[in-house]
Amino acid sequence: MTVVDGLGKSIVIEKQPQRISSKTLFTDAVLLDLVDDASLSSLTDLAINPNYSLIIDRLPDGVPLLGLNIEMIIANRPDILFAANWSDPAKLSILESAGITVFRLQAPKNINEIEAEIARVGQIVNKNAQAQQIITTMRSRLKADIISTEHKLTGMDYNPWGTSSGQDSSWNGLLEQANVVNIIKDYATDKYGQVPISKEMIIALNPEVLFIPAWVYGDDNTASKFKQDVLSDPSLQSVSAIKHNRVYQVPHALRGVYSQYYVDAIRFINHSVYK
């Protein structure tokens, strides 16, 4: 089988992989629903971190949790390793030189791209029916769990470093699926999908809903302090989201999710706003 990875490179899969190494949280989550635990040679070290992982209670005993550790991965001898398209290219090149097939995944930005990546992983590990079942379950949950509304509120995320997420971001897809209008989706973004935001812009845009982080890397107190700063800032008291108490902290594990658990992030946003 020949498949094209997230960098546009053709990868030849000579036979069904029996030992699989996952180096993304996306493939950690997907593979746990696709293959037997015995087929997993390792998952990511972030899989056990509550700030990033939604699968802590599903981690199988005996499967190592490894970062991109060349020596340990080679010692595990996986047939294939799933990595992100932004993973360290030098390390991945060494693994390929050692005879390990490396598949780099594109980071999906909306639910359609997530479904396509799940299907692609299912194809690679020869679990097409199981991959389709994941997708079917996602769609069923969206239909059953998401509150519909004729009047969609306007909203945006706001980070301590002064940015918000625009059109070219996974966050924009989350808001669309959660029936919230991303008020800055038409603003120009940087290569990470971010838009620089000032307090003056927030006042002018006047979002009805504001989403802020529940955790910030590097300091466990930053998120709570930022929330208090936003809520108590005299200059922001006229903003609809603050005036009507519609400021919500989003858990980081949901904020950055790309797997089938994207539906949980959509549900969190939708129910926070409309329930």
ABEGO torsion letter per residue (X at the ends): XBBBBAAGBBBBBABBBABBBBABAAAAAAAAAABBAAABABBBAAAABAAABAAAAABBBGBBBBBBBAAAAAAAGBABBBBBAABBAAAAAAAAAAGBBBBBBBBBABAAAAAAAAAAAAAAAGBAAAAAAAAAAAAAAAAAABBBBABBBBBBBBBAAGBBBBABBAAAAAAAAAGBBBAAAABBBBAAGBBBBBAAAAAAAGBABBBBBABBBGBAAAAAAAAAAAAABAAAAABAAAAAGBBBBBBAAAAABABAAAAAAAAAAAAAAAX
